[in-house]
Each structure stands twice: as C-alpha cells, then as structure tokens.
Amino acid sequence: MDEYKPMDTKQREKCHKAETKSNVSALLKQADYVALTTYTWTSDAHDSYMSLTCLFVDKSCSVNTNVYIVHFD
C-alpha cells in the first residue's frame, strides 16, 4: 500500500486554481451579462489582497454571486 503524502502548498494552489477556473467558466457560460467589482487592501502585516465579485443572472433568472480573494506574495 502506498504511503499517504499530503499535497504541498504549490500543488494545492495549482489544483485549486484549475478547479476555480473550470467552475467559473461553467457558470459564466450561463450568463448573457456580468457585473464585476474589485476591492484591494493591504493588511497591517503589509500583505496585499484583492477581492473580485462576479454577479450575474442565469437562464433560470436566479441571481448568482461569486466572491474570490487573491493574496499577492
């Protein structure tokens, strides 16, 4: 039996980015129009962040809101 080895941070981030990209692509295919807003800030520890909010109405007239937060090294 293979020994369990957890993913390192870079592997986990790469996997998460791929999942997020495919999820966002699938959701946006349902939208005719999209509203995007961004907000940036710096923490007290001088870490930079950006949030992206995506809002759209899908084909069933449901409002969808997705928020993504990015941490810049």
MDAnalysis code that builds the backbone (N, CA, C; Angstrom):
import MDAnalysis as mda
import numpy as np

u = mda.Universe.empty(219, n_residues=73, atom_resindex=np.repeat(np.arange(73), 3), trajectory=True)
u.add_TopologyAttr("name", ["N", "CA", "C"] * 73)
u.add_TopologyAttr("resid", np.arange(1, 74))
u.add_TopologyAttr("resname", ["MET", "ASP", "GLU", "TYR", "LYS", "PRO", "MET", "ASP", "THR", "LYS", "GLN", "ARG", "GLU", "LYS", "CYS", "HIS", "LYS", "ALA", "GLU", "THR", "LYS", "SER", "ASN", "VAL", "SER", "ALA", "LEU", "LEU", "LYS", "GLN", "ALA", "ASP", "TYR", "VAL", "ALA", "LEU", "THR", "THR", "TYR", "THR", "TRP", "THR", "SER", "ASP", "ALA", "HIS", "ASP", "SER", "TYR", "MET", "SER", "LEU", "THR", "CYS", "LEU", "PHE", "VAL", "ASP", "LYS", "SER", "CYS", "SER", "VAL", "ASN", "THR", "ASN", "VAL", "TYR", "ILE", "VAL", "HIS", "PHE", "ASP"])
u.atoms.positions = np.array([
    [0.842, -1.179, 0.000],
    [0.000, 0.000, 0.000],
    [0.885, 1.240, 0.000],
    [0.522, 2.230, -0.827],
    [1.291, 3.464, -0.908],
    [1.103, 4.305, 0.349],
    [2.182, 4.968, 0.731],
    [2.129, 5.853, 1.888],
    [1.429, 7.156, 1.495],
    [0.549, 7.633, 2.366],
    [-0.161, 8.891, 2.107],
    [0.808, 10.050, 2.246],
    [0.831, 10.916, 1.225],
    [1.632, 12.129, 1.287],
    [0.723, 13.301, 0.946],
    [0.543, 14.221, 1.879],
    [-0.320, 15.371, 1.589],
    [0.310, 16.257, 0.520],
    [-0.531, 16.965, -0.215],
    [-0.023, 17.881, -1.232],
    [0.698, 19.035, -0.569],
    [1.762, 19.486, -1.203],
    [2.406, 20.685, -0.677],
    [1.600, 21.905, -1.118],
    [1.953, 23.062, -0.624],
    [1.180, 24.282, -0.867],
    [1.067, 24.596, -2.349],
    [2.149, 24.473, -3.100],
    [2.114, 24.796, -4.531],
    [1.200, 23.842, -5.291],
    [1.230, 22.558, -4.961],
    [0.349, 21.588, -5.615],
    [-1.110, 21.897, -5.303],
    [-1.385, 22.224, -4.037],
    [-2.748, 22.527, -3.609],
    [-3.258, 23.779, -4.318],
    [-2.419, 24.830, -4.420],
    [-2.815, 26.063, -5.087],
    [-3.078, 25.817, -6.574],
    [-2.231, 25.008, -7.212],
    [-2.410, 24.700, -8.632],
    [-3.727, 23.962, -8.855],
    [-4.025, 23.008, -8.012],
    [-5.267, 22.234, -8.102],
    [-6.474, 23.148, -7.874],
    [-6.386, 24.006, -6.866],
    [-7.487, 24.909, -6.550],
    [-7.731, 25.882, -7.702],
    [-6.658, 26.414, -8.297],
    [-6.807, 27.346, -9.418],
    [-7.485, 26.673, -10.599],
    [-7.127, 25.432, -10.886],
    [-7.741, 24.703, -12.002],
    [-9.226, 24.471, -11.741],
    [-9.570, 24.087, -10.507],
    [-10.972, 23.872, -10.153],
    [-11.755, 25.176, -10.246],
    [-11.182, 26.243, -9.727],
    [-11.855, 27.540, -9.748],
    [-12.072, 28.005, -11.178],
    [-11.045, 27.874, -12.014],
    [-11.158, 28.316, -13.404],
    [-12.259, 27.559, -14.135],
    [-12.319, 26.245, -13.960],
    [-13.355, 25.469, -14.653],
    [-14.743, 25.775, -14.100],
    [-14.857, 25.971, -12.786],
    [-16.152, 26.315, -12.185],
    [-16.645, 27.676, -12.677],
    [-15.751, 28.652, -12.692],
    [-16.127, 29.990, -13.144],
    [-16.506, 29.960, -14.616],
    [-15.745, 29.252, -15.421],
    [-16.059, 29.151, -16.851],
    [-17.438, 28.551, -17.071],
    [-17.752, 27.492, -16.350],
    [-19.066, 26.847, -16.484],
    [-20.190, 27.788, -16.057],
    [-19.993, 28.519, -14.975],
    [-21.020, 29.452, -14.502],
    [-21.230, 30.598, -15.480],
    [-20.139, 31.146, -16.001],
    [-20.255, 32.310, -16.880],
    [-20.872, 31.968, -18.230],
    [-20.822, 30.707, -18.625],
    [-21.468, 30.296, -19.871],
    [-22.981, 30.429, -19.775],
    [-23.501, 30.504, -18.545],
    [-24.937, 30.642, -18.322],
    [-25.388, 32.103, -18.351],
    [-24.464, 33.039, -18.440],
    [-24.791, 34.453, -18.307],
    [-24.665, 35.201, -19.632],
    [-25.610, 36.096, -19.876],
    [-25.505, 36.989, -21.023],
    [-24.727, 38.251, -20.645],
    [-24.908, 38.700, -19.405],
    [-24.232, 39.900, -18.907],
    [-23.661, 39.607, -17.530],
    [-22.527, 40.233, -17.230],
    [-21.837, 40.001, -15.963],
    [-21.415, 41.354, -15.385],
    [-21.563, 41.509, -14.091],
    [-21.062, 42.691, -13.387],
    [-19.891, 42.258, -12.515],
    [-18.773, 42.960, -12.628],
    [-17.581, 42.659, -11.835],
    [-17.218, 43.867, -10.982],
    [-16.862, 43.614, -9.736],
    [-16.325, 44.671, -8.874],
    [-15.060, 44.141, -8.214],
    [-14.142, 45.048, -7.955],
    [-12.903, 44.666, -7.272],
    [-12.682, 45.571, -6.072],
    [-11.941, 45.038, -5.133],
    [-11.564, 45.785, -3.942],
    [-10.164, 45.314, -3.562],
    [-9.272, 46.247, -3.307],
    [-7.911, 45.883, -2.908],
    [-7.600, 46.492, -1.547],
    [-6.750, 45.792, -0.797],
    [-6.345, 46.298, 0.502],
    [-5.015, 45.676, 0.896],
    [-4.399, 46.283, 1.886],
    [-3.145, 45.794, 2.452],
    [-3.350, 45.584, 3.945],
    [-2.918, 44.438, 4.443],
    [-3.071, 44.138, 5.868],
    [-2.049, 44.918, 6.691],
    [-2.215, 44.874, 7.995],
    [-1.246, 45.517, 8.889],
    [0.144, 44.900, 8.748],
    [0.190, 43.647, 8.299],
    [1.465, 42.952, 8.088],
    [2.019, 43.204, 6.682],
    [1.414, 44.149, 5.954],
    [1.839, 44.545, 4.602],
    [1.631, 43.447, 3.557],
    [0.633, 42.594, 3.766],
    [0.244, 41.613, 2.756],
    [-0.828, 42.246, 1.879],
    [-0.704, 42.074, 0.568],
    [-1.663, 42.665, -0.371],
    [-2.727, 41.656, -0.761],
    [-3.965, 42.109, -0.838],
    [-5.101, 41.260, -1.191],
    [-5.970, 41.970, -2.219],
    [-6.688, 41.176, -2.994],
    [-7.686, 41.714, -3.908],
    [-8.887, 40.781, -3.889],
    [-10.069, 41.357, -3.824],
    [-11.274, 40.544, -3.961],
    [-11.912, 40.881, -5.300],
    [-12.519, 39.878, -5.893],
    [-13.250, 40.036, -7.145],
    [-14.638, 39.469, -6.914],
    [-15.652, 40.281, -7.141],
    [-17.028, 39.827, -7.008],
    [-17.641, 39.773, -8.400],
    [-18.237, 38.651, -8.714],
    [-18.870, 38.427, -10.010],
    [-20.361, 38.203, -9.768],
    [-21.192, 39.023, -10.392],
    [-22.631, 38.938, -10.218],
    [-23.289, 38.782, -11.586],
    [-24.203, 37.810, -11.699],
    [-24.940, 37.642, -12.948],
    [-26.258, 36.928, -12.702],
    [-27.160, 37.045, -13.650],
    [-28.446, 36.360, -13.608],
    [-28.371, 35.226, -14.621],
    [-28.648, 33.997, -14.178],
    [-28.566, 32.860, -15.098],
    [-29.862, 32.697, -15.891],
    [-29.903, 31.689, -16.742],
    [-31.043, 31.474, -17.641],
    [-32.352, 31.176, -16.899],
    [-32.258, 30.724, -15.632],
    [-33.472, 30.480, -14.845],
    [-33.844, 31.694, -13.987],
    [-33.232, 32.836, -14.291],
    [-33.485, 34.113, -13.598],
    [-33.052, 34.102, -12.134],
    [-32.106, 33.262, -11.786],
    [-31.541, 33.267, -10.437],
    [-30.306, 34.164, -10.405],
    [-30.206, 34.955, -9.349],
    [-29.037, 35.820, -9.190],
    [-27.901, 34.998, -8.594],
    [-26.734, 35.070, -9.216],
    [-25.558, 34.339, -8.756],
    [-24.471, 35.331, -8.377],
    [-23.901, 35.142, -7.215],
    [-22.805, 35.982, -6.761],
    [-21.649, 35.083, -6.353],
    [-20.482, 35.380, -6.868],
    [-19.271, 34.636, -6.516],
    [-18.213, 35.623, -6.079],
    [-17.552, 35.334, -4.985],
    [-16.501, 36.209, -4.469],
    [-15.200, 35.404, -4.424],
    [-14.153, 36.006, -4.975],
    [-12.834, 35.375, -4.973],
    [-11.854, 36.327, -4.328],
    [-10.993, 35.803, -3.482],
    [-9.985, 36.624, -2.816],
    [-8.609, 36.104, -3.206],
    [-7.752, 37.027, -3.617],
    [-6.401, 36.682, -4.053],
    [-5.411, 37.309, -3.088],
    [-4.429, 36.540, -2.662],
    [-3.345, 37.037, -1.811],
    [-2.089, 37.132, -2.665],
    [-1.498, 38.316, -2.728],
    [-0.285, 38.513, -3.520],
    [0.938, 38.393, -2.618],
    [1.878, 37.590, -3.030],
    [3.120, 37.432, -2.249],
    [4.076, 38.567, -2.537],
])
